[in-house]
Amino acid sequence: MKLSAVILTKNEEKNIVGCINSLSFCDEILLIDDESNDKTRDIANTIKGASIRVISHSLNGDFAAQRNFALTKAHNEWVLFVDADERVSEKLAQEITNIQVTDSQEPDGYYIQRKDILWGRELQFGETGEIKLLRLAKKDSGKWVGNVHETWQVKGEVKTLSHPLIHYPHQIVSEFLQEINQYSTMRAEELFAKKIKSNLFWIILYPKMKFLKNYIYLKGYKDGTSGFIHAVLMSFHSFLVRAKLYLLWKGIKNT
């Protein structure tokens, strides 16, 4: 298959080299940059041995729209979406390269398992333990939906690849909190647009339910301290979403 890889970026100078290097098996690497003010674009343009195109395009608070824009710019029939803090392992790259399809058996897309490496430990439990993401598909097989936590809705047959995508989320707590603040604002605005309301009951209860689900029900405690910290941070994300949603209904804009 002829394959285009897409990376969405925003100030990813620390991650971009490793990400691009893991995509060397692709025929094209398309970097859609949300007006970075660091060296992300400069670094990408200096990497040799890869067919890289860098396009500046504002995110405008809508990840699905950004990914759909990328689909219109990809040159090849198949597209692989990878975030800047993700890496395609050699085994996954080989598996994708070895995909042999015929007209009668060709699927429209593939789910890829993702493994999170957080503070030196692979998270095997919690909400990230068994996550599968539809990241590889035919360009014209569907579209992305959702401003944040977006999903690729592909029509037709979808299979699952055997080897995982490796994810290195923010390895510094302060950076993790910055991302949670950004994503919670976007999620609250998305729920507000859907006329969903929040109140004190949900502001208190939802984060507790989130923590218990991740740490107890999904056995996040088996991931040790890393699992506990991750469960707490995801619970805090839920708190911020409901609190910011409540403030939006009160006419108070979140920043």
C-alpha positions in Angstrom: 0.0 0.0 0.0 1.1 3.6 -0.6 1.0 5.2 2.8 0.9 8.8 4.1 1.6 9.4 7.8 0.0 12.5 9.5 1.3 14.1 12.6 -0.6 17.0 14.3 1.8 19.3 16.1 1.8 22.3 18.5 5.2 23.1 20.1 6.6 19.6 19.8 10.3 20.3 19.3 11.1 17.7 22.0 9.2 14.9 20.4 9.2 15.5 16.6 12.5 13.9 15.7 11.7 10.6 17.4 8.2 10.5 16.0 9.4 11.2 12.4 12.2 8.7 12.6 9.7 6.0 13.6 7.8 6.7 10.4 10.6 6.2 7.9 8.7 3.3 6.3 6.0 5.6 5.1 5.9 7.1 1.6 4.9 10.5 2.8 5.0 12.3 6.2 2.6 15.2 6.5 3.0 17.5 9.5 0.0 19.7 10.2 1.2 22.4 12.6 -1.0 24.5 14.8 1.1 27.7 14.7 3.9 26.4 16.8 6.1 29.1 18.3 9.1 26.8 19.0 11.4 25.0 16.6 9.0 22.2 15.6 8.7 23.2 11.9 12.4 24.1 11.5 13.5 20.8 13.0 11.1 18.8 10.8 12.3 20.6 7.7 15.9 19.7 8.4 15.4 15.9 8.9 16.9 14.1 5.9 15.9 10.9 4.3 12.1 11.4 4.7 9.5 12.8 2.4 8.1 15.5 4.8 5.6 18.2 4.0 4.9 20.8 6.7 1.6 22.7 6.5 0.6 25.5 9.0 -3.1 25.3 9.9 -4.8 26.6 13.0 -6.5 24.0 15.2 -9.2 26.4 16.3 -10.2 24.1 19.2 -11.3 21.3 16.9 -9.1 18.2 16.6 -11.5 16.4 14.2 -11.5 19.3 11.8 -7.7 19.4 11.9 -7.5 15.7 11.1 -10.1 16.0 8.3 -8.1 18.8 6.9 -5.0 16.5 6.9 -7.0 13.9 4.9 -7.6 16.4 2.2 -3.8 17.1 1.9 -2.6 13.5 2.0 -1.4 12.2 -1.4 -1.8 8.5 -0.8 -4.8 6.1 -0.6 -3.9 5.0 2.9 -3.3 7.3 5.9 -1.7 6.6 9.3 -2.3 9.1 12.1 0.4 9.3 14.8 0.6 11.9 17.5 4.0 13.6 18.1 4.4 11.8 21.5 3.8 8.4 19.9 6.3 6.0 18.2 5.7 3.3 15.7 7.7 0.3 16.9 9.8 -1.7 14.4 7.4 -4.6 14.7 4.3 -2.5 14.0 6.1 -0.8 11.1 6.9 -4.2 9.6 3.3 -5.4 10.2 1.9 -2.4 8.3 4.5 -2.8 5.5 3.6 -6.5 5.2 -0.1 -5.9 4.8 -1.1 -7.7 1.6 -4.6 -7.0 0.3 -6.7 -8.0 -2.7 -9.7 -6.3 -4.1 -12.1 -8.9 -2.6 -10.5 -8.9 0.9 -9.3 -5.4 1.4 -10.5 -3.8 4.7 -11.2 -0.1 5.0 -9.2 0.4 8.2 -7.2 -1.0 11.1 -7.4 -0.5 14.9 -4.0 -0.2 16.6 -3.4 -1.0 20.3 -1.6 1.7 22.2 0.7 1.2 25.1 1.4 4.1 27.5 4.9 4.5 29.0 4.6 6.8 32.0 7.4 7.6 34.3 9.5 4.7 33.1 6.7 2.1 33.4 4.3 0.6 30.9 0.7 1.0 32.1 -1.0 -2.3 31.7 -4.2 -1.5 33.5 -6.6 1.4 33.9 -8.3 3.0 31.0 -5.1 3.0 28.9 -4.4 -0.7 29.5 -6.5 -2.1 26.6 -7.0 1.0 24.5 -7.4 0.5 20.7 -7.5 3.4 18.3 -8.6 3.5 14.7 -5.5 5.2 13.2 -4.9 3.5 9.9 -7.5 3.6 7.1 -8.2 4.5 3.5 -8.3 8.3 3.0 -11.8 8.3 1.6 -13.4 5.7 3.9 -14.8 8.1 6.5 -14.2 11.2 8.6 -13.2 12.3 12.1 -15.8 13.5 14.6 -15.5 15.2 18.0 -13.7 18.4 18.9 -11.6 16.6 21.5 -11.2 12.8 22.1 -12.0 12.6 18.5 -12.7 9.3 16.6 -12.3 8.2 13.0 -15.6 6.9 11.8 -14.8 4.5 9.0 -17.4 2.7 6.9 -16.8 -0.8 5.9 -14.7 -3.6 7.4 -12.2 -2.8 10.1 -9.5 -5.2 11.5 -7.0 -4.9 14.4 -3.2 -5.1 14.0 -1.2 -7.3 16.3 1.6 -4.9 17.4 1.1 -1.7 19.5 1.8 1.9 19.0 4.0 3.2 21.8 2.8 6.4 23.6 5.0 8.6 25.8 2.6 11.1 27.3 4.0 14.1 29.2 6.7 12.8 31.5 6.6 15.9 33.7 3.6 16.4 35.9 3.5 20.1 35.2 3.3 19.5 31.5 0.6 16.8 32.1 -1.4 19.3 34.0 -1.1 21.9 31.2 -2.5 19.4 28.8 -5.3 18.4 31.1 -6.2 22.1 31.4 -6.3 22.6 27.6 -8.3 19.4 26.9 -10.8 20.0 29.7 -11.6 23.4 28.4 -12.2 22.1 24.9 -14.3 19.2 26.2 -16.4 21.5 28.4 -17.0 23.8 25.4 -18.0 20.7 23.3 -20.5 19.6 25.9 -21.8 23.1 26.3 -22.5 23.3 22.5 -24.5 20.0 22.9 -26.6 21.7 25.6 -25.4 19.3 28.3 -25.4 20.8 31.8 -23.4 20.3 35.0 -24.2 20.8 38.6 -22.6 20.3 42.1 -23.7 16.7 42.2 -21.8 15.8 38.9 -18.8 18.0 39.8 -18.3 16.0 43.0 -19.5 12.5 41.8 -18.0 12.2 38.3 -14.3 12.6 39.3 -14.8 10.0 42.2 -16.4 7.6 39.8 -13.6 8.2 37.3 -10.9 7.4 39.9 -12.7 4.3 41.2 -13.1 3.0 37.7 -9.5 3.5 36.7 -7.8 2.5 40.0 -10.1 -0.2 41.3 -12.4 -1.6 38.6 -9.8 -1.5 35.8 -7.0 -2.5 38.3 -4.9 0.6 37.9 -3.4 -0.2 41.4 -1.4 -3.0 39.7 0.6 -0.3 37.9 2.0 0.9 41.2 2.7 4.5 41.8 2.4 5.4 38.2 -1.0 3.9 38.0 -2.1 5.9 41.1 -0.8 9.2 39.7 -2.5 8.5 36.4 -5.8 7.7 38.0 -5.7 10.9 40.1 -4.8 13.0 37.0 -7.6 11.5 35.0 -10.0 12.2 37.9 -8.8 15.8 38.0 -9.5 16.1 34.3 -13.1 14.9 34.9 -13.5 17.5 37.7 -12.2 20.3 35.5 -14.6 19.4 32.6 -17.7 19.4 34.8 -16.6 22.6 36.7 -15.8 24.5 33.5 -19.0 23.3 32.0 -20.9 24.7 35.0 -19.1 28.0 34.7 -20.0 28.2 31.0 -23.7 27.9 31.8 -23.1 30.8 34.3 -21.7 32.9 31.5 -18.1 32.6 32.7 -15.6 31.9 29.9 -12.8 29.4 30.8 -9.2 30.1 29.8 
